[in-house]
């Protein structure tokens, strides 16, 4: 794992993993949930590196893209 600059760390949280058949679940801690601006239905992207570091980011999904498409003005001429 790479070095962590603790002056840049806002939160350190731990959660457990629940395994049910083929599903593996964990809970996003409340402080992290709020910090990332998450809401129900959002997706997370998990990126694992060779050194064992894992990054978790919010995915700007299709919902966001659909909203942007709706706001674009029509280019058709009347």
N, C-alpha and C positions, 0 to 999 in steps of 0.2 A: 504494500500500500504506500502511496506517495505521502509526502509530508503534508501536514495540515497546518496552516497559519491560523492559530487559535484567536488572533486578533480579528480575523474575518468571520469567525463562527458566531451565529446568532442563537442557534438552538442545537442541543444534543438530546435526542430522544431515543428510547428503545421500545420495540414492540415484539410481540410473539407471533408465531406463525401457526395457523390452524390448517390441518390437512383433513380433507373429506374426500375420500375416493381419489379422483384425479385432480381435484382442485387444491390449490395452495393459496391461502388468504392471509393478509396482514392488515392491520388498521393504520391509517395515516394519523399520526398524533395531531390533536386539535391545533396546537400552535403552528405546526407545519402546514396543516390544511388551510388555516387562515393566511399564513405568510405567502403561500403559493396562489392564493386567490381561487381555491378550488370550490366547485359546487357539484351537486349531484349530477351524474352523467358524464363528468369530465373523464378523460383518459390520461394515464401516466405512461411515459416511455422510460424503460429501464435499460441502461447502457452499462455493460460490464467490461472492464478492461483486463488485460493479461495480468496486471499486478494485483488484481483483487479489488480494485476500486469500483464502486457502483455509483452511477449518477442516476438521479430520478428527476425528470422534468415533466412539466405539464405539456400535453399535446394540444396544439391549436388545431382542432379537428374540423370535420365537415360542417358542423353546426356553425362555426365561425365563418367558414368559407361561404356557406349558404347565405348568411346574413349580409356579407359583403356583396354578393352577387345581386341581392335584392335592392341594395342601395345604389347600384350603378345606374346612371341615367340611360334611357333608350337612345340609340343612335339612328333609329329609323326616321325618315323624313315624311312628313304628312303632305 
